[in-house]
Amino acid sequence: MADSSIHKPQVADPSSIHPALNDEDVDTLGDSDVTYVVDETNAVDETAAAGETPDAVHGFLDFREYRVNDTIVHRVSKEIYNNNSGPRLYENLVERQDIKYQGFDWYERFTWHNETNSSNTYTRTVSEGLTIREGEETERNFSVGAEFKGLSVSAGGSHKTFSERETSRLESVQKEIVVEPQASTYFYQKRYNFLTEVWFWQRVPGWTEHNFFRVGANDTFAIVKRSAVTSIFSQEFATLLRQLNGTTTINAQAGPRLPGDPTTIRQFRNITQRAKDTLDRWGIGG
């Protein structure tokens, strides 16, 4: 007789999480061209050539936010325990982390309006690095932030590999901005946004698909998950003469799949007692 606690998964991606963009440290007091500064250790200022639009030089400066539809760019598998006593007694529990790229936004750090006839130079402090914006408990239990080390993302024809500084905890750095006379200047930092989902699968004695399953809820076949929203305040900055607005969507390249993912779900009440006890320590009870 078929096990009624087994069900083929029909998992829908959750809605994108895009918190409101909060401007900070806006100064009222301006650059005759667009500059784009990449990597604070190798400050490279590039200026658009005459007759050429800045967007053609740098790209991704038409909108304030570039969204990606929760594309999984990295998968992590960690075995929590393994009771390998032969096929008849074999049991394990595995933690899976799926890192979903949600896109990036140009985070407005400062704004100046220079109505004088002379340029001014200002030094301001900004933060670079990784922060958990939602899901601190998930971070404490599963160290999701550590999985961003060396992460790469490809979207809209561009490729980005995050530096060690960008995937470490937030750190303050100073940036120098020249504001030209009779101009308004907007200083942006590129912020990358991710959703990490943590779920679990188990193998129990026997080698059929019914003995290899994702852990579901107690009374439904929804997969038990924990999540965290992470942002990386990058080492990429843009100094513009105009304010960015609006949102668009770009496509991202998915990361490689891990082999051997289970295709069935077993309700939490029907997983092994050891697995229940282990997950309960993290407040996961189905």
Secondary structure by P-SEA (a helix, b strand, c coil): ccccccccccccccccccccccccccccccccbbbbbcccccbbbbbbcccccccccccccccccccccccccbbbbbbccccccccccccbbbbbbbbbbccccccccbbbbbcccbbbbbbbbbbbbbbbcccaaaaaaccccccccbbbbbcccbbbbbcccccccbbbbbbbbbbcccbbbbbbbbbbbbbbbbbbccccccccccccccccccccccccbbbbbbbbbccbbbbccbbbbbcbbbbbbbcccccccccbbbccccccaaaaaaaaaacccc
